[in-house]
Every structure is written in structure tokens, then in C-alpha cells.
Amino acid sequence: MKKMSIYEPALCCETGLCGVNVDPELLRITTVLNNLKNKGIIIERYNLNSTPNVTFEPGCRKLDYVA
């Protein structure tokens, strides 16, 4: 089974709907990840604000930001 882990910066929520301004990129990513889940791919989504310990585990490497 395929698995994808996403490590996000500190956010109040992963959907982008809870802040003052809606973040269209977070909405797009959420839609894509939900489609992947529906195809049987395991998605683990970590937010620095809610799961900081996961971000600092030895197995987590820093990735360059790609725009």
C-alpha cells in the first residue's frame, strides 16, 4: 500500500477555511489528498502547530519549498 506524509507549517487548520482569508492552495491540496485517499493511498498530514513532535523526529528531513 502506498503512503504519503505531508509536513505543513503551523496552521490553525489544514483546510485553510478557519483563518481570516481562505487559502485556495490549501483547499486545492485538501481536494487532491481526499482523491488520493479514495484511491486507497494512506495520507498522513502533519501540522507543525498541532503535531510539532512529529516534525522533529529523526526520520523527518527538511525538504526545499517548491512553488
Biopython code that builds the backbone (N, CA, C, O; Angstrom):
import numpy as np
from Bio.PDB.StructureBuilder import StructureBuilder

atoms = [
    (1, "MET", "N", (0.840, -1.183, 0.000)),
    (1, "MET", "CA", (0.000, 0.000, 0.000)),
    (1, "MET", "C", (0.885, 1.246, 0.000)),
    (1, "MET", "O", (1.879, 1.308, 0.724)),
    (2, "LYS", "N", (0.527, 2.214, -0.796)),
    (2, "LYS", "CA", (1.298, 3.454, -0.889)),
    (2, "LYS", "C", (0.902, 4.401, 0.234)),
    (2, "LYS", "O", (-0.248, 4.435, 0.672)),
    (3, "LYS", "N", (1.890, 5.169, 0.687)),
    (3, "LYS", "CA", (1.661, 6.093, 1.793)),
    (3, "LYS", "C", (2.366, 7.412, 1.488)),
    (3, "LYS", "O", (3.471, 7.431, 0.947)),
    (4, "MET", "N", (1.703, 8.517, 1.847)),
    (4, "MET", "CA", (2.277, 9.845, 1.654)),
    (4, "MET", "C", (2.169, 10.608, 2.964)),
    (4, "MET", "O", (1.114, 10.624, 3.598)),
    (5, "SER", "N", (3.268, 11.240, 3.368)),
    (5, "SER", "CA", (3.274, 12.074, 4.566)),
    (5, "SER", "C", (3.495, 13.519, 4.148)),
    (5, "SER", "O", (4.403, 13.824, 3.375)),
    (6, "ILE", "N", (2.654, 14.400, 4.668)),
    (6, "ILE", "CA", (2.726, 15.827, 4.364)),
    (6, "ILE", "C", (3.063, 16.559, 5.666)),
    (6, "ILE", "O", (2.381, 16.377, 6.675)),
    (7, "TYR", "N", (4.100, 17.376, 5.646)),
    (7, "TYR", "CA", (4.504, 18.164, 6.811)),
    (7, "TYR", "C", (4.266, 19.632, 6.475)),
    (7, "TYR", "O", (4.940, 20.207, 5.620)),
    (8, "GLU", "N", (3.298, 20.222, 7.161)),
    (8, "GLU", "CA", (2.897, 21.594, 6.850)),
    (8, "GLU", "C", (3.398, 22.561, 7.912)),
    (8, "GLU", "O", (3.697, 22.151, 9.034)),
    (9, "PRO", "N", (3.492, 23.847, 7.567)),
    (9, "PRO", "CA", (3.855, 24.844, 8.574)),
    (9, "PRO", "C", (2.728, 24.991, 9.594)),
    (9, "PRO", "O", (1.660, 24.397, 9.444)),
    (10, "ALA", "N", (2.977, 25.779, 10.619)),
    (10, "ALA", "CA", (1.974, 25.989, 11.662)),
    (10, "ALA", "C", (0.741, 26.667, 11.075)),
    (10, "ALA", "O", (0.807, 27.800, 10.597)),
    (11, "LEU", "N", (-0.375, 25.964, 11.117)),
    (11, "LEU", "CA", (-1.657, 26.465, 10.625)),
    (11, "LEU", "C", (-2.708, 26.221, 11.694)),
    (11, "LEU", "O", (-2.558, 25.319, 12.518)),
    (12, "CYS", "N", (-3.770, 27.017, 11.687)),
    (12, "CYS", "CA", (-4.841, 26.749, 12.649)),
    (12, "CYS", "C", (-5.676, 25.552, 12.205)),
    (12, "CYS", "O", (-6.293, 24.890, 13.039)),
    (13, "CYS", "N", (-5.705, 25.264, 10.905)),
    (13, "CYS", "CA", (-6.382, 24.069, 10.403)),
    (13, "CYS", "C", (-5.795, 23.708, 9.045)),
    (13, "CYS", "O", (-5.186, 24.552, 8.388)),
    (14, "GLU", "N", (-5.972, 22.469, 8.624)),
    (14, "GLU", "CA", (-5.369, 22.023, 7.361)),
    (14, "GLU", "C", (-6.172, 22.399, 6.128)),
    (14, "GLU", "O", (-5.672, 22.290, 5.008)),
    (15, "THR", "N", (-7.409, 22.840, 6.316)),
    (15, "THR", "CA", (-8.247, 23.139, 5.155)),
    (15, "THR", "C", (-8.068, 24.553, 4.629)),
    (15, "THR", "O", (-8.365, 24.819, 3.465)),
    (16, "GLY", "N", (-7.588, 25.463, 5.465)),
    (16, "GLY", "CA", (-7.436, 26.846, 5.049)),
    (16, "GLY", "C", (-8.713, 27.655, 5.183)),
    (16, "GLY", "O", (-8.771, 28.804, 4.745)),
    (17, "LEU", "N", (-9.738, 27.063, 5.785)),
    (17, "LEU", "CA", (-11.026, 27.752, 5.914)),
    (17, "LEU", "C", (-11.198, 28.492, 7.237)),
    (17, "LEU", "O", (-12.130, 29.285, 7.373)),
    (18, "CYS", "N", (-10.339, 28.258, 8.199)),
    (18, "CYS", "CA", (-10.587, 28.792, 9.535)),
    (18, "CYS", "C", (-9.981, 30.173, 9.767)),
    (18, "CYS", "O", (-10.310, 30.818, 10.763)),
    (19, "GLY", "N", (-9.124, 30.636, 8.898)),
    (19, "GLY", "CA", (-8.498, 31.938, 9.085)),
    (19, "GLY", "C", (-9.343, 33.072, 8.542)),
    (19, "GLY", "O", (-10.477, 32.871, 8.107)),
    (20, "VAL", "N", (-8.779, 34.253, 8.574)),
    (20, "VAL", "CA", (-9.459, 35.440, 8.066)),
    (20, "VAL", "C", (-9.631, 35.342, 6.554)),
    (20, "VAL", "O", (-10.696, 35.661, 6.026)),
    (21, "ASN", "N", (-8.591, 34.904, 5.862)),
    (21, "ASN", "CA", (-8.636, 34.754, 4.408)),
    (21, "ASN", "C", (-8.560, 33.276, 4.045)),
    (21, "ASN", "O", (-7.740, 32.542, 4.597)),
    (22, "VAL", "N", (-9.397, 32.843, 3.137)),
    (22, "VAL", "CA", (-9.368, 31.458, 2.668)),
    (22, "VAL", "C", (-8.152, 31.282, 1.765)),
    (22, "VAL", "O", (-7.932, 32.069, 0.844)),
    (23, "ASP", "N", (-7.361, 30.237, 2.038)),
    (23, "ASP", "CA", (-6.177, 29.952, 1.232)),
    (23, "ASP", "C", (-6.559, 28.956, 0.138)),
    (23, "ASP", "O", (-6.774, 27.781, 0.438)),
    (24, "PRO", "N", (-6.648, 29.389, -1.120)),
    (24, "PRO", "CA", (-7.075, 28.491, -2.194)),
    (24, "PRO", "C", (-6.120, 27.320, -2.412)),
    (24, "PRO", "O", (-6.551, 26.252, -2.846)),
    (25, "GLU", "N", (-4.841, 27.500, -2.121)),
    (25, "GLU", "CA", (-3.882, 26.399, -2.287)),
    (25, "GLU", "C", (-4.144, 25.291, -1.273)),
    (25, "GLU", "O", (-4.040, 24.111, -1.608)),
    (26, "LEU", "N", (-4.483, 25.655, -0.039)),
    (26, "LEU", "CA", (-4.806, 24.632, 0.964)),
    (26, "LEU", "C", (-6.078, 23.889, 0.587)),
    (26, "LEU", "O", (-6.181, 22.682, 0.805)),
    (27, "LEU", "N", (-7.039, 24.593, 0.027)),
    (27, "LEU", "CA", (-8.262, 23.929, -0.441)),
    (27, "LEU", "C", (-7.948, 22.957, -1.566)),
    (27, "LEU", "O", (-8.483, 21.850, -1.604)),
    (28, "ARG", "N", (-7.080, 23.371, -2.482)),
    (28, "ARG", "CA", (-6.694, 22.510, -3.602)),
    (28, "ARG", "C", (-5.962, 21.265, -3.104)),
    (28, "ARG", "O", (-6.242, 20.151, -3.549)),
    (29, "ILE", "N", (-5.029, 21.461, -2.183)),
    (29, "ILE", "CA", (-4.276, 20.330, -1.640)),
    (29, "ILE", "C", (-5.200, 19.369, -0.910)),
    (29, "ILE", "O", (-5.058, 18.153, -1.045)),
    (30, "THR", "N", (-6.144, 19.896, -0.137)),
    (30, "THR", "CA", (-7.097, 19.041, 0.579)),
    (30, "THR", "C", (-7.913, 18.213, -0.398)),
    (30, "THR", "O", (-8.147, 17.029, -0.158)),
    (31, "THR", "N", (-8.348, 18.815, -1.490)),
    (31, "THR", "CA", (-9.121, 18.087, -2.505)),
    (31, "THR", "C", (-8.286, 16.982, -3.143)),
    (31, "THR", "O", (-8.759, 15.859, -3.314)),
    (32, "VAL", "N", (-7.051, 17.305, -3.493)),
    (32, "VAL", "CA", (-6.161, 16.307, -4.105)),
    (32, "VAL", "C", (-5.909, 15.154, -3.137)),
    (32, "VAL", "O", (-5.964, 13.989, -3.531)),
    (33, "LEU", "N", (-5.635, 15.473, -1.877)),
    (33, "LEU", "CA", (-5.369, 14.422, -0.891)),
    (33, "LEU", "C", (-6.598, 13.551, -0.651)),
    (33, "LEU", "O", (-6.471, 12.339, -0.479)),
    (34, "ASN", "N", (-7.778, 14.149, -0.638)),
    (34, "ASN", "CA", (-9.004, 13.354, -0.483)),
    (34, "ASN", "C", (-9.198, 12.409, -1.667)),
    (34, "ASN", "O", (-9.633, 11.271, -1.486)),
    (35, "ASN", "N", (-8.883, 12.867, -2.866)),
    (35, "ASN", "CA", (-8.973, 11.997, -4.048)),
    (35, "ASN", "C", (-7.986, 10.843, -3.951)),
    (35, "ASN", "O", (-8.318, 9.714, -4.311)),
    (36, "LEU", "N", (-6.781, 11.112, -3.469)),
    (36, "LEU", "CA", (-5.789, 10.046, -3.296)),
    (36, "LEU", "C", (-6.245, 9.034, -2.242)),
    (36, "LEU", "O", (-6.071, 7.828, -2.415)),
    (37, "LYS", "N", (-6.831, 9.538, -1.147)),
    (37, "LYS", "CA", (-7.367, 8.638, -0.109)),
    (37, "LYS", "C", (-8.434, 7.727, -0.695)),
    (37, "LYS", "O", (-8.474, 6.534, -0.393)),
    (38, "ASN", "N", (-9.288, 8.283, -1.525)),
    (38, "ASN", "CA", (-10.349, 7.489, -2.151)),
    (38, "ASN", "C", (-9.791, 6.416, -3.078)),
    (38, "ASN", "O", (-10.479, 5.442, -3.383)),
    (39, "LYS", "N", (-8.555, 6.586, -3.527)),
    (39, "LYS", "CA", (-7.908, 5.586, -4.386)),
    (39, "LYS", "C", (-7.071, 4.596, -3.576)),
    (39, "LYS", "O", (-6.346, 3.777, -4.141)),
    (40, "GLY", "N", (-7.180, 4.677, -2.244)),
    (40, "GLY", "CA", (-6.515, 3.711, -1.381)),
    (40, "GLY", "C", (-5.141, 4.100, -0.878)),
    (40, "GLY", "O", (-4.472, 3.291, -0.236)),
    (41, "ILE", "N", (-4.705, 5.314, -1.152)),
    (41, "ILE", "CA", (-3.398, 5.760, -0.676)),
    (41, "ILE", "C", (-3.555, 6.302, 0.739)),
    (41, "ILE", "O", (-4.463, 7.084, 1.020)),
    (42, "ILE", "N", (-2.665, 5.879, 1.620)),
    (42, "ILE", "CA", (-2.694, 6.349, 3.004)),
    (42, "ILE", "C", (-2.040, 7.729, 3.046)),
    (42, "ILE", "O", (-0.905, 7.901, 2.603)),
    (43, "ILE", "N", (-2.762, 8.699, 3.578)),
    (43, "ILE", "CA", (-2.261, 10.068, 3.680)),
    (43, "ILE", "C", (-2.106, 10.416, 5.154)),
    (43, "ILE", "O", (-3.055, 10.312, 5.931)),
    (44, "GLU", "N", (-0.902, 10.827, 5.528)),
    (44, "GLU", "CA", (-0.651, 11.337, 6.875)),
    (44, "GLU", "C", (-0.315, 12.812, 6.718)),
    (44, "GLU", "O", (0.633, 13.177, 6.023)),
    (45, "ARG", "N", (-1.098, 13.645, 7.369)),
    (45, "ARG", "CA", (-0.922, 15.088, 7.227)),
    (45, "ARG", "C", (-0.574, 15.660, 8.597)),
    (45, "ARG", "O", (-1.371, 15.578, 9.531)),
    (46, "TYR", "N", (0.620, 16.241, 8.713)),
    (46, "TYR", "CA", (1.098, 16.763, 9.988)),
    (46, "TYR", "C", (1.207, 18.276, 9.921)),
    (46, "TYR", "O", (1.741, 18.832, 8.961)),
    (47, "ASN", "N", (0.699, 18.928, 10.943)),
    (47, "ASN", "CA", (0.710, 20.376, 11.054)),
    (47, "ASN", "C", (1.649, 20.739, 12.199)),
    (47, "ASN", "O", (1.498, 20.221, 13.305)),
    (48, "LEU", "N", (2.606, 21.612, 11.953)),
    (48, "LEU", "CA", (3.573, 21.995, 12.976)),
    (48, "LEU", "C", (2.885, 22.520, 14.233)),
    (48, "LEU", "O", (3.411, 22.356, 15.334)),
    (49, "ASN", "N", (1.733, 23.139, 14.088)),
    (49, "ASN", "CA", (1.003, 23.693, 15.221)),
    (49, "ASN", "C", (0.375, 22.604, 16.090)),
    (49, "ASN", "O", (0.388, 22.715, 17.315)),
    (50, "SER", "N", (-0.170, 21.562, 15.480)),
    (50, "SER", "CA", (-0.884, 20.537, 16.250)),
    (50, "SER", "C", (-0.057, 19.282, 16.521)),
    (50, "SER", "O", (-0.361, 18.543, 17.457)),
    (51, "THR", "N", (0.983, 19.023, 15.722)),
    (51, "THR", "CA", (1.830, 17.837, 15.924)),
    (51, "THR", "C", (3.308, 18.207, 15.781)),
    (51, "THR", "O", (3.988, 17.691, 14.894)),
    (52, "PRO", "N", (3.812, 19.097, 16.647)),
    (52, "PRO", "CA", (5.201, 19.551, 16.496)),
    (52, "PRO", "C", (6.220, 18.438, 16.711)),
    (52, "PRO", "O", (7.296, 18.458, 16.114)),
    (53, "ASN", "N", (5.887, 17.467, 17.559)),
    (53, "ASN", "CA", (6.839, 16.394, 17.850)),
    (53, "ASN", "C", (7.173, 15.565, 16.613)),
    (53, "ASN", "O", (8.301, 15.091, 16.479)),
    (54, "VAL", "N", (6.221, 15.384, 15.716)),
    (54, "VAL", "CA", (6.447, 14.579, 14.511)),
    (54, "VAL", "C", (7.462, 15.259, 13.599)),
    (54, "VAL", "O", (8.280, 14.592, 12.967)),
    (55, "THR", "N", (7.409, 16.565, 13.534)),
    (55, "THR", "CA", (8.288, 17.322, 12.644)),
    (55, "THR", "C", (9.752, 17.196, 13.052)),
    (55, "THR", "O", (10.645, 17.311, 12.213)),
    (56, "PHE", "N", (9.994, 16.961, 14.329)),
    (56, "PHE", "CA", (11.373, 16.903, 14.819)),
    (56, "PHE", "C", (11.875, 15.483, 15.045)),
    (56, "PHE", "O", (12.925, 15.291, 15.659)),
    (57, "GLU", "N", (11.146, 14.494, 14.561)),
    (57, "GLU", "CA", (11.611, 13.116, 14.651)),
    (57, "GLU", "C", (12.819, 12.937, 13.736)),
    (57, "GLU", "O", (12.923, 13.608, 12.709)),
    (58, "PRO", "N", (13.735, 12.035, 14.101)),
    (58, "PRO", "CA", (14.947, 11.843, 13.289)),
    (58, "PRO", "C", (14.666, 11.471, 11.832)),
    (58, "PRO", "O", (15.452, 11.831, 10.956)),
    (59, "GLY", "N", (13.589, 10.775, 11.551)),
    (59, "GLY", "CA", (13.287, 10.353, 10.187)),
    (59, "GLY", "C", (12.740, 11.449, 9.296)),
    (59, "GLY", "O", (12.643, 11.267, 8.082)),
    (60, "CYS", "N", (12.383, 12.579, 9.873)),
    (60, "CYS", "CA", (11.810, 13.685, 9.101)),
    (60, "CYS", "C", (12.944, 14.589, 8.631)),
    (60, "CYS", "O", (13.677, 15.158, 9.440)),
    (61, "ARG", "N", (13.076, 14.711, 7.325)),
    (61, "ARG", "CA", (14.120, 15.554, 6.749)),
    (61, "ARG", "C", (13.512, 16.852, 6.247)),
    (61, "ARG", "O", (12.339, 16.902, 5.875)),
    (62, "LYS", "N", (14.319, 17.893, 6.242)),
    (62, "LYS", "CA", (13.861, 19.171, 5.707)),
    (62, "LYS", "C", (13.823, 19.072, 4.184)),
    (62, "LYS", "O", (14.790, 18.642, 3.555)),
    (63, "LEU", "N", (12.719, 19.466, 3.616)),
    (63, "LEU", "CA", (12.574, 19.497, 2.167)),
    (63, "LEU", "C", (12.549, 20.937, 1.690)),
    (63, "LEU", "O", (12.045, 21.817, 2.388)),
    (64, "ASP", "N", (13.078, 21.177, 0.530)),
    (64, "ASP", "CA", (13.034, 22.517, -0.044)),
    (64, "ASP", "C", (11.615, 22.828, -0.488)),
    (64, "ASP", "O", (10.904, 21.953, -0.983)),
    (65, "TYR", "N", (11.210, 24.070, -0.311)),
    (65, "TYR", "CA", (9.888, 24.512, -0.739)),
    (65, "TYR", "C", (9.864, 24.599, -2.261)),
    (65, "TYR", "O", (10.759, 25.177, -2.878)),
    (66, "VAL", "N", (8.850, 24.032, -2.839)),
    (66, "VAL", "CA", (8.685, 24.088, -4.292)),
    (66, "VAL", "C", (7.407, 24.837, -4.597)),
    (66, "VAL", "O", (6.329, 24.424, -4.172)),
    (67, "ALA", "N", (7.513, 25.932, -5.326)),
    (67, "ALA", "CA", (6.326, 26.733, -5.644)),
    (67, "ALA", "C", (5.809, 26.388, -7.014)),
    (67, "ALA", "O", (4.814, 26.958, -7.460)),
]
sb = StructureBuilder()
sb.init_structure("model")
sb.init_model(0)
sb.init_chain("A")
sb.init_seg("    ")
for serial, (resi, resn, name, xyz) in enumerate(atoms, 1):
    if name == "N":
        sb.init_residue(resn, " ", resi, " ")
    sb.init_atom(name, np.array(xyz, "f"), 0.0, 1.0, " ", f" {name:<3s}", serial, name[0])
structure = sb.get_structure()
